[in-house]
Amino acid sequence: MEKTILAILYDKKSLLENKKFLAAAEEIYACDVEKSAERVANLVAEHTKSVEGETILFSSPGRIEVCGNHTDHNNGKVLAAAVSVDLLAAVTPLKERKIVVKSLGYPAVEVDIDDLEPKKDEEGTSFALVRGVCRALKDRGYALGGFYATTVSDVFKGAGMSSSASFEVFVAEVENALYNGGVVSAVEKAIISQYAENVFFGKPSGLMDQSAIAIGGISYIDFLDPAAPEVEKLNWEFNDTAVFVVNCGGDHCELTPQYAAIRAEMEEVASLFGQKKLRFVDAGEFYTSISAIKDKVSGRALLRAMHYFEENDRVEALREAIRDGDEDVAYALIVASGESSYKKLQNCYAEGDHSEPIPLALALCESYDGVRAFRVHGGGFAGTILVFVDNDAKEEFRAYMSGIFGEENVHMLKIRNSGAVMLDLDE
């Protein structure tokens, strides 16, 4: 009987008559509300084929990085935003002490939540992320419970939208909402998720992705103390532009050593000043010492350190521009951030890759009328660029870039104010 009621509640017609669903879809998604309702209805229909009981919806967004490219892992500053692509999940609590996640189109992931030791053979897998999130929650004294989830995601995998972080924060939020009364803060969920990725999954990521996804909106994040980062939500009121992410080609999933080299080289420079992270090196001392240290590290390491110091200053300047509503200054700073990533951080194409899709896409944006700002997006080396386009040029821009990179790779997004969240649709 319960399944029948839930099937009626979550079918497309019922959703389109549900005021709470309509409000949630308007806030979260950029697409037509009917498409959102159809997506939910299809997901729940698949979910209820596999499990009986209460069905609860969760949404965990992707993210864009607005400024602060590769600074978080050295206790730097970033501006990031949650966006309208997401991992959408239908979840049913289980009495059994296990978590089962069935991502549509992929084999199910099943984890015993009483077996939370890292497993070498699980590195790089969703098993590791689930197990790691649960271990971090348990170590902090939070309760754990079982659940069965069916998920579908339009967060681009391997293209800088942080699909793994979206998944991690989703698991943390389900445990938070179902078994901990919602008391785990957004920042703590981010820290828990980063632990899972670093220790269990085996990727040395910073904390930006998880923070943006857990917090929602546009977030200023200062990682001076990663255990307690300073966070401020900002209002992005420049509504005369559209936000595009263009997937230029390539996949950054196999590029972990090149990402790790950025962090390692920044820390190598910091060590010359007796510090572990660049945040604790005086920028003035660094610049006056370049002649003395240039033969002790690579030129690339010095350039990456220069990017780090300048990027922190740009984040602060962009924060003020957003607060002041100074659109021209804001976009100029985003462009400057991208230029620094290209020239100093050097993460716009992978070593030995002569296809260079990101430089090509950036060059096309540079000469396109109506583009206000553009830059490499996310970790770089492969994947995506971020572009802000005047509203009156957005459809032409979409068609132009679709003709080059494929319609399926040009995505117009919206910034959503909510982070990973349980959707309350009960009326």
C-alpha positions in Angstrom: 0.0 0.0 0.0 2.8 2.4 0.9 4.5 1.9 -2.4 1.3 2.8 -4.3 0.9 6.0 -2.4 4.5 7.0 -3.0 4.2 6.2 -6.7 1.3 8.6 -7.0 3.2 11.2 -5.1 6.2 11.1 -7.3 4.7 10.6 -10.7 5.0 13.6 -13.1 1.5 14.8 -12.8 1.5 14.8 -9.0 4.9 16.6 -8.9 3.7 19.3 -11.2 0.8 19.9 -8.8 3.1 19.9 -5.7 3.8 23.5 -4.7 6.9 22.5 -2.8 8.3 20.6 -5.7 7.7 23.6 -8.0 9.5 25.9 -5.6 12.4 23.5 -5.2 12.7 23.0 -9.0 12.7 26.8 -9.6 15.5 27.3 -7.0 17.7 24.3 -7.9 17.4 23.7 -11.7 18.0 25.7 -14.8 15.9 23.5 -17.1 12.1 23.5 -17.7 10.1 22.3 -14.6 8.4 19.6 -16.6 11.9 18.1 -17.4 12.7 18.2 -13.7 9.5 16.5 -12.8 10.0 13.8 -15.4 13.6 13.2 -14.2 12.3 12.7 -10.6 9.4 10.5 -11.6 11.7 8.2 -13.7 14.2 8.0 -10.9 11.6 7.1 -8.2 10.0 4.5 -10.5 13.4 2.8 -10.9 14.0 3.1 -7.1 10.8 1.5 -6.1 11.5 -1.5 -8.3 14.4 -2.4 -6.0 13.3 -1.5 -2.4 10.2 -1.0 -0.4 9.6 1.7 2.2 9.7 5.5 2.5 11.2 7.3 -0.5 13.1 10.5 0.3 14.7 12.8 -2.3 18.2 14.3 -2.0 20.0 16.7 -4.3 23.8 17.3 -4.2 25.0 20.0 -6.7 28.0 20.3 -8.9 30.1 23.4 -8.4 32.0 26.0 -10.4 35.1 27.8 -9.3 34.8 31.5 -9.8 38.3 32.5 -8.6 41.0 30.9 -6.5 42.4 28.3 -8.8 44.6 25.8 -7.0 45.0 27.8 -3.8 42.9 25.8 -1.3 45.4 23.0 -0.8 47.9 25.6 0.5 45.5 27.2 2.9 44.5 29.9 0.4 41.3 31.7 -0.5 38.6 30.8 -3.1 35.3 31.9 -4.5 33.1 29.0 -5.6 29.5 28.4 -6.3 27.0 25.6 -6.3 25.2 25.2 -9.6 22.1 23.6 -11.2 23.6 20.3 -12.3 23.3 17.7 -9.5 23.4 14.2 -8.2 19.7 13.4 -7.6 18.9 10.5 -5.3 15.8 8.6 -4.2 16.7 7.2 -0.7 15.0 4.6 1.5 16.3 4.0 5.1 17.3 0.4 5.9 17.3 -1.5 9.1 20.4 -3.4 8.0 23.8 -1.9 8.7 24.7 -1.3 5.1 24.6 1.4 2.5 23.7 0.4 -1.1 24.0 3.0 -3.8 22.7 2.1 -7.3 23.7 4.7 -9.8 21.6 4.2 -12.9 23.7 2.6 -15.6 26.4 1.3 -13.2 26.8 -1.7 -10.8 25.5 -1.2 -7.3 27.9 -0.1 -4.5 27.4 -1.9 -1.2 29.3 -1.1 2.0 29.0 -2.6 5.5 29.0 0.4 7.8 30.5 -1.6 10.6 33.6 -2.3 8.5 35.2 1.1 8.1 38.9 0.5 7.6 40.6 1.8 4.4 41.0 -0.9 1.7 43.8 -0.6 -0.8 41.8 -2.4 -3.6 39.0 0.2 -3.2 41.1 3.3 -3.9 39.6 5.3 -6.7 36.2 3.8 -6.3 32.8 4.8 -4.9 33.2 2.1 -2.3 36.1 4.1 -0.8 34.1 7.3 -0.8 31.1 5.7 1.1 33.3 3.9 3.5 35.5 7.0 4.1 32.5 9.4 4.8 31.1 6.9 7.3 34.4 6.5 9.0 34.8 10.3 9.4 31.3 10.6 10.7 31.9 7.8 13.2 35.2 9.3 14.4 33.4 12.5 15.1 30.8 10.8 17.3 27.9 10.9 14.8 25.4 8.0 14.4 25.4 5.8 11.3 22.5 4.0 9.7 21.8 2.0 6.5 20.1 3.2 3.4 19.4 2.2 -0.2 19.8 5.0 -2.8 19.1 5.1 -6.5 20.9 8.0 -8.1 21.2 9.8 -11.4 23.7 12.5 -12.1 24.2 15.2 -14.7 27.4 16.5 -12.9 30.1 16.0 -15.6 32.4 13.3 -14.6 36.1 14.1 -15.1 35.4 17.6 -16.3 36.0 19.8 -13.3 32.4 19.9 -11.9 33.4 17.7 -9.0 31.3 14.6 -9.4 33.2 12.8 -6.7 32.7 15.6 -4.2 29.0 15.8 -5.1 28.8 12.0 -4.3 30.7 12.3 -1.0 28.6 15.2 0.3 25.5 13.4 -0.7 26.4 10.4 1.5 27.3 12.8 4.4 24.0 14.6 4.0 21.9 11.4 4.0 23.5 10.3 7.2 23.1 13.8 8.6 19.4 14.1 7.7 18.3 10.6 8.5 20.3 9.6 11.5 21.7 12.8 13.1 18.8 15.2 13.1 20.5 17.6 10.7 23.1 18.8 13.2 26.2 18.3 11.1 27.2 21.7 9.7 27.8 22.3 6.1 31.5 23.0 6.7 31.9 19.8 8.7 30.2 17.8 6.0 32.8 19.3 3.6 35.7 18.3 5.9 34.3 14.8 6.3 34.0 14.4 2.5 37.5 15.7 1.9 38.8 13.1 4.4 37.1 10.4 2.4 38.6 11.5 -0.8 42.1 12.0 0.6 42.5 9.0 2.9 40.2 6.3 1.4 39.8 7.3 -2.3 43.5 8.3 -2.6 43.2 11.7 -4.3 45.1 14.6 -2.6 42.3 17.2 -3.1 41.9 20.4 -1.3 38.6 21.4 0.5 37.1 23.8 -2.1 34.9 21.4 -4.0 33.3 19.8 -1.0 32.8 23.2 0.7 31.1 24.8 -2.3 28.8 21.8 -2.7 27.9 21.5 1.0 27.4 25.3 1.5 25.6 26.3 -1.7 25.3 29.7 -3.2 28.4 31.7 -4.0 30.9 31.2 -1.2 34.0 33.0 -0.1 36.1 30.5 1.7 39.4 31.2 3.5 41.3 28.0 4.3 43.8 29.6 6.7 42.6 27.0 9.2 41.3 24.1 7.1 39.6 22.5 10.2 37.6 25.7 10.6 37.6 27.7 7.4 36.1 31.2 7.3 33.0 31.1 5.1 30.9 33.9 3.8 28.0 33.5 1.4 27.8 36.3 -1.2 24.9 37.4 -3.4 25.7 37.3 -7.1 23.4 39.9 -8.5 24.8 40.3 -12.0 21.7 38.9 -13.7 22.4 40.3 -17.1 24.8 37.4 -17.9 24.4 33.7 -18.4 26.9 31.2 -16.9 28.3 28.6 -19.3 30.5 25.6 -18.7 31.9 24.2 -21.9 33.4 20.7 -21.9 36.2 21.1 -24.4 37.2 17.4 -24.4 39.6 15.2 -22.5 39.1 13.7 -19.1 41.0 14.7 -16.0 40.4 11.4 -14.2 43.9 10.0 -15.2 45.7 13.3 -14.4 46.1 13.0 -10.6 49.9 13.1 -10.8 49.8 16.5 -12.6 47.3 17.9 -10.1 49.5 16.6 -7.2 52.5 18.3 -8.7 51.0 21.7 -8.3 50.5 21.2 -4.6 53.9 19.6 -4.3 55.7 22.4 -6.1 54.0 25.1 -4.0 54.9 23.3 -0.9 58.5 22.8 -2.1 58.8 26.6 -2.4 57.2 27.0 1.1 59.8 24.7 2.6 62.6 27.0 1.5 61.1 29.5 4.0 60.7 27.0 6.8 56.9 26.5 6.2 54.7 23.6 5.0 52.3 25.8 3.1 52.6 29.0 1.0 50.0 30.7 3.1 52.5 31.1 5.9 55.2 32.6 3.7 55.4 36.3 3.5 54.7 37.3 -0.1 57.1 40.2 0.0 59.9 38.0 1.3 59.2 35.5 -1.4 59.6 38.1 -4.2 62.8 39.6 -2.8 64.2 36.1 -2.4 63.7 34.9 -6.0 67.3 35.5 -7.0 68.5 33.5 -4.1 66.1 30.5 -4.5 65.7 30.3 -8.3 68.4 27.5 -8.6 66.9 25.5 -5.7 63.5 24.8 -7.3 62.2 24.7 -10.8 61.1 27.9 -12.6 57.6 26.3 -12.8 57.5 26.0 -9.1 58.3 29.7 -8.7 55.7 30.7 -11.3 53.1 28.6 -9.4 54.0 30.3 -6.2 53.6 33.7 -7.8 50.2 32.6 -9.1 49.3 31.6 -5.5 50.1 34.9 -3.9 48.4 36.9 -6.7 45.4 34.7 -6.8 44.7 35.2 -3.0 44.7 39.0 -3.6 42.4 38.6 -6.6 39.9 36.6 -4.5 39.8 39.4 -2.0 39.3 42.0 -4.7 36.6 40.0 -6.4 34.8 39.5 -3.0 34.7 43.3 -2.6 33.5 43.8 -6.2 30.7 41.4 -5.7 29.7 43.0 -2.5 29.8 46.5 -4.2 27.9 45.3 -7.3 30.8 46.4 -9.5 30.2 44.1 -12.5 33.1 45.4 -14.7 35.7 44.9 -12.0 34.3 41.5 -11.1 34.6 40.2 -14.7 38.0 41.7 -15.2 39.3 39.9 -12.1 37.8 36.6 -13.4 39.7 37.1 -16.7 42.9 37.9 -14.8 42.6 34.8 -12.7 42.3 32.7 -15.9 45.3 34.4 -17.5 47.4 33.6 -14.4 46.3 30.0 -14.5 47.4 29.8 -18.1 50.7 31.5 -17.8 51.9 30.9 -14.3 50.0 27.9 -12.8 50.3 26.2 -16.2 47.2 24.0 -16.0 45.5 24.7 -19.3 46.8 21.5 -21.0 48.5 18.3 -19.9 52.1 17.6 -20.4 52.6 16.0 -23.9 49.0 16.8 -25.0 49.2 18.6 -28.3 45.4 18.7 -28.9 45.1 21.6 -26.4 41.3 21.9 -26.3 41.2 24.3 -23.4 43.5 26.9 -25.0 41.5 26.6 -28.2 38.2 27.3 -26.4 39.7 30.2 -24.5 41.0 31.8 -27.7 37.5 31.4 -29.2 36.0 33.2 -26.2 38.5 36.0 -26.3 37.3 37.2 -29.7 33.6 36.5 -29.2 31.3 39.6 -28.9 29.2 39.4 -25.8 31.6 37.3 -23.7 32.2 39.2 -20.4 34.7 36.8 -18.8 36.3 33.4 -19.4 38.8 31.2 -17.8 40.0 27.6 -17.3 37.6 25.8 -14.9 38.4 23.6 -12.0 41.6 21.5 -11.8 42.5 22.1 -15.5 44.7 20.2 -17.8 41.6 18.8 -19.5 37.9 19.3 -19.3 36.1 22.6 -19.1 36.1 26.3 -19.3 33.9 28.8 -17.5 32.3 31.6 -19.5 30.0 34.6 -18.6 28.0 35.8 -21.5 25.6 38.7 -22.0 22.0 37.5 -22.0 21.3 38.9 -25.4 24.2 36.9 -26.8 23.7 33.6 -24.9 21.8 31.6 -27.5 24.1 32.6 -30.3 27.1 31.7 -28.1 25.6 28.4 -27.2 25.0 27.6 -30.9 28.6 28.7 -31.9 30.3 26.7 -29.2 28.0 23.7 -29.9 29.1 23.7 -33.5 32.7 23.3 -32.4 32.5 21.1 -29.2 29.1 19.4 -29.6 25.7 20.5 -28.3 26.0 18.0 -25.4 29.2 19.7 -24.2 27.8 23.3 -23.9 25.9 23.8 -20.7 24.1 26.9 -19.5 23.8 26.8 -15.7 22.3 28.8 -12.9 23.8 29.3 -9.4 21.7 27.6 -6.8 21.5 28.9 -3.2 21.2 25.5 -1.5 24.0 23.0 -1.1 23.4 19.2 -0.7 20.0 18.9 0.7 17.0 16.7 1.5 14.0 17.8 -0.5 10.9 18.2 1.6 8.0 17.7 -0.7 5.3 16.8 1.8 2.4 19.2 1.5 
